[in-house]
Amino acid sequence: MDPLENAMEISGSALLAERKRMNLISSNLANANSTRTAEGGPYRRKDAVFAAVPPGQGTFAAMLDGARRGDPPGVEVVAIVEDQSPPPLRYDPTHPDANPAGYVAYPNVNVVEEMADMMTATRAYEANVTSMKAGMDMQMKALQIGSK
């Protein structure tokens, strides 16, 4: 695989990872007021854990070849973790999920923090789209040079 294709593969892996991150952020925002889940208790905020992965995943030979050339790694989501911080309690004795003292456990989702994370994920996605577009433009220029 030539270096340009490798760069596009890396950007593609980042696009997939950021899309998964954006889906988690959307889920967090959608459940910001969900006081009841199938597991019991309020919804817990989820976050993606990214990790570098070697290029050319597939065959051992492809991975070895990538490592020998010193190709930079791509990225993938290796885990989705739940935030273990305690849920905030609000006094609302009329709520169906209120405890005997009248407090309701709400999700540990901070909407402002989620919006900031969404902006970061959007910017990272846009940067990788720009990187892929630049790679495609370079390939098109190379084809034009070869056809003259």
Secondary structure, 3 states (H helix, E strand, C coil): CCHHHHHHHHHHHHHHHHHHHHHHHHHHHHCCCCCCCCCCCCCCCEEEEEEEECCCCCCHHHHHHHHHHCCCCEEEEEEEEECCCCCCEEECCCCCCCCCCCEEECCCCCHHHHHHHHHHHHHHHHHHHHHHHHHHHHHHHHHHHHCC
